Amino acid sequence: MAHIAIIHNTLDFQGGADVVCLQTIATLQPAHDITLFTVSETSPAKLASKFNIQIDSESLKLMRPPAGMTIASILSAASEQLGDLLASRSVLIQWYFRQFAEDFDAVVSTANELDTSIPSLQYIHYPQFWHADDGRIELANTLVSSVGAPQRQTLSDHKTTVVANSQWTADVFYDRYGVMPAVVHPPIAQIECPHPWNARQDGIVVIGRLAPDKRQHKAIELIDRLRADGYDLHLHIAGSVSAAYGSYVRALSTAAAKRSYVHVERDISRKRLEQLLCEHKYGLNLKQREHFGMSVAEYVSAGLHTLVHDSGGQRDIVRHREEYLFETIPQAVDQIEMIHDTDIPPELSSDHFGISTFRSQIKSFVDSTLSIGWNEKQYRESWCIVGDWYIE
């Protein structure tokens, strides 16, 4: 049994990255002693229950920086004005973890790149440091990156293994650091739907974390345009709610209340999620430059026609098929109308995004990381110190 630290900047946004974290814990707990380092108000056990992930919450050790709960609350409250501040949380966790690093055989980051001296596996959702927005690097991120970003030589060291959630993300990471990660797709629960195609409703489903970057408000614009064109479709927006985006969710709910054909559901159960997916024909993802898109893979798994913005890693899931890619809302409207008129069931498959595949890959990479650490430890212990010299 190894002592493994898992570093995850926060569970408070309750999205796909947190599923990766919890599934990693579930994968490693049977064989290893796991400690989670995070800056979160959210309980891992509570979130695991929400996502239907089985973790041993009693044996899971949880480490937060001093005043971690207060810091998490302040950062979440500031998120609507200042953004998610994930890199800032990561720097804080890195600083805190360094005090305990020698107590662990390896560290697994489930939230992007990490600066550490011990053997590590790093799962990249999107590079979090030196992040440019429309060609500009914001001052705050520059300051955070200057103290927290790992060096290229650290990431290319044999003790460091880097994986990414999609080939698109891997390419972005390579452009930034000169290191090409292997691709490990996030774990997607396969959905078995009992409803035949002709029994499904003419409705659009938008699932996932309710947040401005997911652009669910654009789905309301889209459904308005469809109905103005004479298409009697309706819209379901459903997903987890973070306190950080309370005003955004309230605005969505207000807009929905004015339309009988728009429904917003918060923090729905897994059973209700699968019911929505299996009862409808269309899945929609509006986020630009989505890093992977776990909701997109769930649409495909449930047999929906899946439309995504023509950017980011979500294009891999729909196999880059033109009928499922759009850049503007009018384009998306045209494509849904075309698909509606033909009314042929989709042919996409997402079997290779399964949970068992993810767990097998993570376990293999962690085993390799541990073997590096143990081999180096045995090598060091085979030497003794005489004066200022090491003698084998």
C-alpha positions in Angstrom: 0.0 0.0 0.0 1.4 3.4 -1.0 0.7 6.8 0.5 -0.8 8.9 -2.3 -1.8 12.5 -2.2 -4.5 13.8 -4.6 -4.4 17.5 -5.2 -7.6 19.1 -6.5 -8.0 22.8 -6.3 -11.7 22.8 -5.4 -14.8 20.7 -5.5 -17.1 23.7 -5.2 -18.0 24.1 -8.8 -19.3 20.5 -9.0 -18.4 19.9 -12.6 -16.6 17.3 -14.8 -13.2 17.9 -13.2 -14.7 17.0 -9.8 -16.0 13.7 -11.3 -12.5 12.9 -12.5 -11.2 13.6 -8.9 -13.8 11.4 -7.2 -13.4 8.6 -9.7 -9.7 8.7 -9.2 -10.2 8.4 -5.5 -12.6 5.5 -6.0 -10.0 3.8 -8.3 -7.1 4.1 -5.9 -8.6 3.6 -2.5 -8.9 -0.2 -2.6 -5.1 -0.5 -2.9 -3.7 2.6 -1.4 -3.9 5.2 1.5 -5.4 8.3 0.0 -5.2 11.9 1.2 -7.1 14.7 -0.6 -5.6 18.2 -0.5 -8.2 20.9 -1.6 -9.6 24.3 -1.0 -13.3 23.4 -0.9 -16.4 24.0 1.1 -18.0 21.0 -0.6 -17.8 17.6 1.2 -16.2 14.9 -1.0 -18.7 12.4 0.4 -21.7 14.5 -0.3 -20.6 15.3 -3.9 -19.7 11.6 -4.5 -23.2 10.7 -3.5 -24.6 13.3 -5.8 -22.6 11.9 -8.7 -23.3 8.3 -7.7 -19.6 7.5 -7.2 -18.7 5.1 -4.4 -15.8 6.3 -2.3 -14.8 5.3 1.2 -15.3 8.6 2.9 -14.3 7.3 6.4 -10.8 6.3 5.2 -10.3 9.3 3.0 -8.1 11.8 4.7 -9.0 15.4 3.9 -6.4 18.2 4.2 -7.2 21.9 3.8 -4.9 24.9 4.3 -5.3 26.9 7.5 -8.7 28.7 7.4 -9.4 26.7 4.2 -13.1 26.7 4.6 -13.2 30.5 5.0 -10.8 31.0 2.1 -13.0 28.7 -0.1 -16.1 30.7 0.8 -14.4 34.0 0.0 -13.0 32.8 -3.4 -16.4 31.4 -4.4 -18.1 34.7 -3.5 -15.6 36.5 -5.6 -16.0 34.2 -8.6 -18.9 36.0 -10.3 -16.8 39.2 -10.5 -13.3 37.8 -10.9 -13.7 34.4 -12.5 -13.2 30.9 -11.1 -9.8 31.7 -9.6 -8.8 28.1 -10.0 -5.1 28.9 -10.5 -5.0 30.9 -7.3 -6.5 27.9 -5.4 -3.9 25.6 -7.0 -1.0 27.8 -5.9 -2.3 27.8 -2.4 -2.7 24.1 -2.4 0.8 23.6 -3.8 2.3 25.8 -1.1 0.4 23.9 1.6 1.2 20.4 0.2 5.0 21.1 0.1 5.0 20.9 3.9 3.9 17.3 3.7 5.3 16.1 0.3 8.0 13.8 1.8 5.2 11.8 3.6 3.9 10.5 0.3 5.1 8.1 -2.3 3.4 10.0 -5.2 1.0 12.8 -5.9 -1.8 12.8 -8.4 -3.2 16.2 -9.5 -6.7 15.9 -10.9 -6.8 19.6 -11.6 -4.1 20.5 -14.1 -0.4 21.1 -14.0 1.5 21.0 -10.7 4.9 22.1 -9.5 6.2 19.2 -7.3 9.5 17.4 -6.7 8.1 14.0 -6.0 6.8 11.5 -8.6 3.5 12.7 -10.0 0.6 12.0 -12.4 -1.0 15.2 -13.6 -4.4 15.2 -15.3 -4.9 18.2 -17.5 -8.4 19.6 -18.1 -6.9 22.8 -19.5 -3.5 24.4 -18.7 -4.3 26.7 -15.8 -1.2 29.0 -15.8 -0.2 31.7 -18.3 -3.7 31.7 -19.6 -4.3 34.1 -22.4 -7.7 35.5 -23.1 -8.2 36.9 -26.6 -4.5 37.4 -26.9 -4.0 39.2 -23.6 -2.5 37.7 -20.4 -4.2 39.3 -17.5 -2.0 40.7 -14.7 -3.5 38.6 -11.9 -2.9 35.4 -13.8 0.6 36.5 -14.7 1.4 37.0 -11.0 -0.1 33.7 -10.0 1.6 31.9 -12.8 5.0 33.4 -11.9 4.9 31.8 -8.5 2.9 28.6 -9.2 3.6 27.4 -12.8 5.9 24.4 -13.2 8.9 24.7 -15.4 9.1 22.8 -18.7 12.0 20.7 -17.4 9.9 19.7 -14.4 7.0 18.5 -16.6 9.4 16.7 -18.9 11.3 15.0 -16.1 10.9 11.2 -15.9 9.2 11.5 -12.5 6.3 13.4 -14.0 3.6 11.9 -16.2 1.1 14.2 -17.8 -2.2 13.1 -19.3 -5.0 15.2 -20.9 -8.8 14.9 -21.2 -8.7 15.3 -25.1 -6.3 15.5 -28.0 -7.3 19.2 -28.3 -6.3 19.9 -24.7 -3.1 17.9 -25.2 -2.2 20.0 -28.2 -2.8 23.2 -26.2 -0.6 21.9 -23.4 2.2 21.0 -25.9 2.0 24.5 -27.3 2.4 26.0 -23.9 5.0 23.7 -22.3 6.6 21.6 -25.0 5.3 18.4 -23.4 2.8 16.2 -25.2 0.4 14.5 -22.7 -1.2 11.1 -23.3 -5.0 11.2 -23.7 -7.2 9.8 -21.0 -10.8 10.6 -21.6 -12.9 11.4 -18.5 -15.1 8.7 -17.1 -18.6 8.6 -18.7 -21.3 6.5 -17.2 -23.0 4.6 -20.2 -26.7 5.2 -20.4 -29.1 2.5 -21.5 -32.3 4.1 -22.8 -35.5 2.0 -23.1 -37.4 4.4 -25.4 -37.4 3.8 -29.1 -36.6 6.9 -31.3 -40.2 7.5 -32.4 -41.3 7.6 -28.7 -39.0 10.5 -27.8 -40.1 14.1 -27.4 -39.2 16.9 -29.8 -37.1 18.6 -27.1 -33.6 19.9 -26.5 -31.6 19.1 -23.4 -28.8 21.2 -22.1 -27.1 19.6 -19.1 -24.0 20.4 -17.0 -22.8 22.9 -14.5 -24.9 26.0 -14.6 -22.4 28.8 -15.2 -21.8 31.7 -17.6 -19.0 30.0 -19.5 -21.4 27.2 -20.4 -23.6 29.8 -22.1 -27.0 28.2 -21.2 -28.6 31.6 -21.8 -27.8 31.1 -25.5 -30.0 28.0 -25.5 -33.0 30.2 -24.7 -32.2 32.4 -27.7 -31.9 29.3 -29.8 -35.3 27.8 -28.8 -37.0 31.2 -29.3 -35.7 31.2 -32.9 -36.8 27.7 -33.5 -40.3 28.4 -32.4 -40.4 31.6 -34.4 -39.6 29.4 -37.4 -42.6 27.2 -36.6 -40.9 24.3 -34.9 -42.8 23.2 -31.8 -39.8 22.2 -29.7 -39.1 22.8 -26.0 -36.0 23.1 -23.9 -34.7 21.6 -20.6 -31.7 23.2 -18.9 -30.5 21.1 -16.0 -27.4 20.9 -13.9 -25.5 21.4 -10.7 -25.5 24.9 -9.1 -22.5 26.5 -7.4 -22.9 29.5 -5.0 -20.4 31.3 -7.2 -22.9 31.6 -10.0 -26.1 32.3 -8.1 -27.1 35.5 -10.0 -26.5 33.7 -13.3 -28.8 30.8 -12.3 -31.4 33.3 -11.1 -31.4 35.1 -14.4 -31.8 31.8 -16.3 -34.7 30.8 -14.1 -36.4 34.2 -14.6 -36.1 33.9 -18.4 -37.5 30.4 -18.2 -40.4 31.5 -16.1 -41.5 33.8 -19.0 -41.6 30.9 -21.4 -43.9 27.8 -21.1 -41.5 25.9 -23.3 -38.3 26.4 -21.3 -37.6 24.5 -18.0 -34.7 25.0 -15.7 -33.9 22.3 -13.1 -31.3 22.6 -10.4 -29.2 19.8 -8.8 -31.2 17.0 -10.3 -30.7 13.4 -9.4 -28.9 11.0 -11.7 -32.2 9.2 -12.3 -33.8 12.4 -13.4 -30.8 13.3 -15.6 -31.0 10.0 -17.4 -34.8 10.4 -17.8 -34.3 13.7 -19.5 -31.7 12.3 -21.8 -33.6 9.2 -22.8 -36.9 11.0 -23.4 -35.6 13.7 -25.8 -34.0 13.8 -29.2 -31.5 16.7 -29.1 -28.5 17.5 -26.9 -26.8 20.9 -27.0 -23.5 22.1 -25.8 -22.8 25.9 -26.2 -19.5 26.3 -24.4 -16.8 27.7 -26.6 -13.4 25.8 -26.5 -14.8 23.1 -24.3 -11.9 21.1 -23.0 -13.7 17.8 -23.4 -17.4 17.9 -22.6 -18.6 15.1 -20.4 -22.2 16.2 -21.0 -21.5 15.9 -24.7 -20.4 12.3 -24.3 -23.5 11.6 -22.2 -25.7 13.0 -25.0 -24.1 10.6 -27.4 -24.3 7.7 -25.0 -28.0 8.3 -24.5 -28.6 8.4 -28.3 -29.3 12.1 -28.8 -28.5 14.1 -31.8 -25.6 16.1 -30.3 -24.8 19.6 -31.4 -21.6 21.4 -30.2 -19.7 24.6 -30.8 -17.1 24.1 -33.4 -14.1 24.6 -31.1 -12.3 22.6 -28.4 -12.3 19.0 -27.5 -16.0 18.3 -27.9 -15.5 18.0 -31.6 -13.7 14.7 -31.0 -16.8 13.2 -29.4 -19.0 13.9 -32.4 -16.3 12.7 -34.7 -16.0 16.2 -36.3 -19.2 15.6 -38.3 -20.2 18.9 -39.9 -24.0 18.4 -39.2 -23.2 18.5 -35.5 -20.9 21.5 -35.5 -21.8 25.2 -35.4 -20.2 28.6 -34.7 -23.3 30.8 -34.3 -26.8 30.4 -32.9 -28.4 30.8 -36.4 -26.2 28.0 -37.7 -27.3 25.8 -34.8 -30.9 26.6 -35.5 -30.6 25.7 -39.2 -28.9 22.3 -38.3 -31.6 21.4 -35.7 -34.3 22.2 -38.2 -32.6 20.0 -40.9 -32.2 17.1 -38.5 -35.8 17.5 -37.3 -37.1 17.4 -40.9 -35.3 14.2 -41.7 -36.0 12.7 -38.2 -33.4 9.8 -38.6 -31.9 8.4 -35.3 -28.2 9.3 -34.7 -25.4 6.8 -35.3 -22.7 8.1 -33.0 -21.2 5.8 -30.2 -19.3 6.8 -27.1 -18.5 3.3 -25.7 -14.8 4.1 -25.4 -15.5 6.8 -22.9 -16.5 4.4 -20.2 -15.7 4.4 -16.5 -13.9 1.1 -16.5 -11.5 2.4 -19.3 -10.7 5.5 -17.3 -10.1 3.5 -14.1 -7.8 1.0 -15.9 -5.8 3.8 -17.4 -5.4 5.8 -14.2 -4.4 2.7 -12.3 -1.8 1.9 -14.9 -0.3 5.4 -14.9 -0.3 5.5 -11.0 1.4 2.1 -10.8 4.1 3.4 -13.2 4.5 6.6 -11.2 4.9 4.6 -8.0 7.5 2.3 -9.5 9.6 5.3 -10.4 9.5 6.6 -6.9 10.2 3.3 -5.3 13.1 2.5 -7.6 14.7 5.9 -6.8 14.2 5.4 -3.1 15.9 2.0 -3.2 18.7 3.5 -5.3 19.3 6.3 -2.8 19.2 3.9 0.2 21.9 1.7 -1.5 24.4 4.6 -1.0 25.9 5.8 2.2 27.4 9.1 3.1 31.1 9.3 4.1 32.1 12.9 4.7 30.9 14.9 1.7 30.9 11.8 -0.6 28.3 9.2 -1.6 29.7 5.7 -1.7 27.8 2.8 -3.2 
